[in-house]
Every structure is written in C-alpha cells, then in structure tokens.
C-alpha cells in the first residue's frame, strides 16, 4: 500500500511538471547539420525556413504545447536533401534540431544529356546551384521516368563502384569518368591514354589491385601509352592490348613522373585522415563543432604483389582484328553532353 501511494505521488508530480512545461515558451533552438564536410547542400537558413513553415510561425517564443514535434520532424524529412531529422526540448526549454544530410556518392550523366546525383540508398538527387559534389562521374545511363528492376540493379552497381573509387584517394585522382556500356563499365584515366575494362561491379578490390600491379610493374616500364586497352574483368589475370604506335620516351617519362607524384600524395593522405566538422547553429549564430573520424585507413592498400600470371598481351596480325581493337588516341571529351547550368535545378 505504501509503494502504491509513493508511485501515485510521483506520477502526480510528473504530470504536474509536464503540464507546467507545456505552458512555458520555447526559449530558443539549436540546429546541427551533419554530413560530409565538403558536400553541404543545406544551411541554417534552409532549416529555419522549414521550421517556420512547419510550425506556422517563428519557433522561438512559441508555447511548447503548440509545437508539434512529430509534424516538424516529418516536414524536415520531406526535404529531398534531408535523410534523417530528430528534435527534442531540454530542461531549459531549448529546442534541439539534428539534421542528417544526404551525401552524394556519384554523379550520373544520361544519354539524353540530363544529370543527377545518387546517394548510398540509390535515391536520385537533383543538382544544386550552391555546391558541386566531388564524386565519381558516370556517363551513358539511359534516361527513364520510371526505372525497372534491371535499372535499379545497374544503379546499385554504380553506387558500389563509385563508393570504392571515392574511398581510395589514388583512384579518385586517376579515374576521369566511368562509361556505362550495357551492364558493364569502362574507366577513362586522367594519366595515360588507355581504356580500362572493368566489367561488372563484382570483386572490385581484386580488380583494382590487379590494375595497380599492372600500373606499377608493367606500364611503369613499358610506358603508360603503350597499351590501348587494359582488361581486368577476368579472374586472376590482366589482358593488355598493345597499341600499334608507342608514344615517345619523353611522354613515358612524364607520365611515370605524374603517377609517382600521385602515389606520394595518396600516401600522405593515408598517413593523416582529416577530421569532419559539421555546422552547428545556436540561437541563430553559427559555430563549428569538431567530430573525430574513427575510420582507419590501411597504408598497405597499394602494396604490390607478384606479377606472375597477371599479364597476357594480345597483338593480332589480322588487319581486321587490329581495326576492331583500335581505339582513338585521345578521349578528352566526355561521352555525355553536360547540360548548361540553369539558375535553379
């Protein structure tokens, strides 16, 4: 009986405290935007406008009982660039708003010239006049209003390849664009005049490792323009198609120097991983709040293995076969036309 009385008294006090709190005013708010430091497509003004629109008035000074937190959270989640939103009041009647921004992993150019981003959930994201995300670029995607199951699988492969390239500083610097050819992918490098046939999105770690071994132990010796195509899609081997006319020795030396510089730059990035700094807005003022990244990057990722069994060079003597294998010596122009930047997208 005693415990029943104590429990009833505590419940009465709690109800009274909640009732008193609901009659009080919101004294202020804080806004924290979390996501990739270099890809902010939202700012404090965007969140403030969404809060005012959802609440029907300025949040600060409004009675707590009149603020519907679930409705406000949903109004934020409805924004295309917001992945997650959470709100709560502290004991000082300050409203805390946490917004998790969607992070693009790839930019896609369609065959009709349109362009958009996708995130890790394969959600289609529009371009922005405010920022341009530094992510891998893919060309040759078929433009459709409604995607089929096959298209969704292709976008999943795009996401997997883009994520792998984006997380590796060397390939992020070396891969200029990825061309979609059916259900397979071809890479155009920044350094070197050759085409990299990746195949599908399976076993990416093994394929890029074989390609790195080929770069360091074959192209570094024979020249980065001595092969017109490098095929890494077959398990346990690299198939290189030699070019009919090899570039000059000066070009080879310069290309090797560029590759060496890129490798040194990547090593420095592996040794020091940058910390993320999301924006925090307190009472309509902006400050920075550091967040320490726990991601550990291995410095042995670019370790070379034995080249035995990796290279199988093909050079056909049949003129027709050589014609079929020949590729343009320069591919500086992207295979998709980038649309002109409009005032709003």
N, C-alpha and C positions, 0 to 999 in steps of 0.2 A: 504493500500500500504506500509505503514511504517513497519507493522508487517511482511509482506512478505519479505521485504528487510532484516529485522533482522533475520528471520528464515533462509533465504538463506545464510546469512553471517555465522551463527552458523554452518550450515551444511557444508559449505566450510571449516571452521576451523576444524571440526570433521574429515572430510575426509583427510585433510592435516596431522592431528595428527596421524591418523591410518596409513597413508602411511609412515610417518616418523618412527613410531614404528616398522612396518614390516621390515624396512631396518636395524634395530638395531639387535644386537646379544643377545642371551639368556645368562644372566649373571650368572645363577646358577639354582638350583632347590631344593625343599624340598619334602620329602617323608614321609607321615604319614600312618602307618598301624594300622587300627582299628579293634578290635575284642576282644575275650576273652583273658584275660591276660595269662592264663595258657596253651592256645592251639595255640601258634603261629607256623604255618606251613610255613610261609613266612618270609623272612628277606630282608634287604636293597639290598643285592647282587642280589636276585631274581628279584626285581623290576628294578634295574639298568640294568640287562641283558635284561629284556623285553623292557625297554625304548630304549636301543641301537639297539635291533633287529627291533623294530617298526619304529624308526627314520632312520635307516640305518647308523648311526654314533653316536658319543657322543653328547648328547643333549646340554651340556654346551658349549658355543661358537658358536653354530649353529644359523644362521639367523632365526628370528622369522617367517618370511614369508615362510620359508622352512619346518616349523614344522606343521604337520597336526594333530591337537589335537584330532579330531574325530577318526582318524585312530589309534592314540596311545591309546586312551581310549578303543577302541574295541580290540586292541591287548592284553591289560591287562584283559579285561573281558573274553577273550577266555581261560585264565588260569583256571584250574579246581578248585583252591582254592580261587579264587577271585570272590566275589559276586557282587561288585559294584566298579566302578572307576570313579573319576572326576579329571579334570585338568583345570587350568587357569593361566594366567600371571597377575602379579600385576604391579603397575606403575614403579617398578624398574627392570622390565624385568626378574623377577624371576618366574620360572615355579613351581606351586604348584601341587603336586600329592597326592590325597587321595585315599587309597585303603581299602576297607572293606572286611575282610577275612571271608570265610565261617566257621561256627562253628559247629563241630560235636555234635550231641545230643545222638547218640547211636552207639555202635559197634556191628555188626551182624556177627555171625559165621554160615555158611551154612552147610547143611547135607553132602556136599562133602568136607568140610574142608577149604573152602575159607573164607576170612574175609574182611569186608569193613566197612566204616562209612556211616551214613546218616546225613544230616543236617535238619534244620526245614522246608525246602522245599521238603524233601524226595529225594534230589539229592544224588546219590551214589558217595562217595568219597573214593579214594584209601588210603591205609596205607602209613605211612611215616617212613623213617629211622631216621628222625630228631627228631620227637616228638611222644609220645603216649598220646592220649587224655584220661583223666579220665572221662569216661562216662559209663552209664549202659550197661551191656553186655547181648546180646540176642543170644540164640542158637536154632538150629532146623529150620532155614529158608531154603526153597527149592531153590537150585541154578538153575537159568534160565538165558539165554541170553536175552530173551525178557519177560518182566513182563506183565501179564494180568491185567485187571481191578480189579480182586479179589486180586491179589498180591499187587497192589498199595494201596488198602484199608487196607490190612494187614500191610503194611509199615507205613501207616498213624496211625494205632493203636499202632505200635511200637514207633513211634515218640511221640505220646501223653503220653504213659506210661513212656518212657524214660525221657521226659521233666518233668513230675510230680516227678519222683524219683530224678532227678538231682537237682531240685529246693528245695528239702527237705533234709537237712543235715542228719537227723536221718535215713531215708530210703536209702539215698545214702551210708551210712556206713553199714546198716544192710542187704541190698539186695546184695547177691553174684552174681547171674545171673538170667535171666528170660528165661524160656524154652517155645518155641512156640509149641503148640500141636493143630494142625489144625488152627482154628480161635480163640483159647483161649490161656491163658497164665498161667504159674505156676512159682512161685518165690521160689528160694532157699536162705535161710537166712545165714548170717555169724555166728550169735549166735543162737544156738538151732538146734536140729535135727528133723525138721519137714518140710513138704511141704505146701506152701501157694497157694491155688487155687484161682486165681484172676478172672477167667472167661474172658469176653471181656474187652474192654477199656472204657466202659461206666461208669459213676458215680464213677470215681476214687477217688474223695475226700471222698465220703461216705464210699467206701470200705476200704480205708486205715485208716479212722477214726475208723471204727468198729474193724479193726485189731489192732489198737493201744489200744483201750479199752480192747480187749481180752488179749493183752500182759500185760497190767498194772494190770488188775483186776482178771485174771484167771491164766495165765502162771506164773505170779509172785508169786502166792500162791501154785499152783499145780506142778510147775516145767516146764522148757522150753523143756524138752524131754518127757513129759507125753503124748503128742499128736503126732501122726504120720502125720496127715494132718489137716489143718485149711482151711475151705472153706468160703470165704467171698463174693461169687458171687451172693448170694440170698439177695434180698432187705430186710433190717430190721433184719437180723439175722446172726450169725456165727455158722457154723456147724463144730464141732470138733470131729475127730476120735481118740479115746484113743488108746494108744499103749498097747500091751499085757504086756510088762515088763517095769516098770518105772525105770529110772536111779536112781542112788544113791543120797542121800541127799546132799553129798558133791558137786556132779555135779550141782544140782539145785541151791545151794548157790552161786557157782562160776558163773553160767550163769546169775543169777539175778544181781550179782555184775557187770558183764560186761554190761548188759542192763542199769543199773543205771548210770554207767560211761558214756555210750554213750548219755543218756538223758542229763546229766550235760554238756557234751561237746557241744551238739546241742544248749542248752540254751545260752551258751556263744557266739556261732556263731550267734544266733538270736539277741543278745544284741549289737553286733558290726558287721556291714556289711562292708567287705573290699572294698576299692576303686579300680577302674580299672586303669591301667597305660599302654596305648598304646605306641608303639615305634614311635618316630619322628626322621627322618633323615634330617639334614640341611647341605647342601653343603658337602655331603659325610661324615658327622660326626653324631654320634648317641647321642640323649639326651632323657630324659623322660619328658612327659607332663601329669600331673595328670588329670583325669576326674572323677568327683564326681558322684557316682551312686545315682539315686533318688528312687531306689527300697526300699520300706519299708516292712520289714518282721514282721509279727504279732507274738508276744510272746505267744499268746493264742492258737496257732495251735495245740499243743499237749494236750489241755485241755480235760480231761476225762469226759464222760457223763455216765448216769446210765446204768448199765449192764443188766437191766431187759429186757428180751425178746431177748437178743443177743446170748445166748449160747444154743445150742441144741446138747448135747453129744450123739454120737451113738456108741454102742458097741454090735455087733451082737453075738449071741450064736451059730449061724450056722458056722461050721468049714470051709465050702466052701466060705461063705461070708467073714469070717475073713481072709482067704487066699487071696481073691481078694483085700481086703483092705490093706493088709500088705505092707509095704514099706521097702526098705533097711535101715538099721540103720545108714549107713554112705553114704553120697553122695559128697565126697570131690572132685571127678574127674568131670570136666565139661562134658556135653553130646555131645559137638562137639570138634573135634580134632583141636587144634590151629596149623596152618602151621608154619614150621620153617621160621625164619626171613631171608629174602633174602637181597642181597646187595642193590637192588633197587626195589621198588614196584610202 
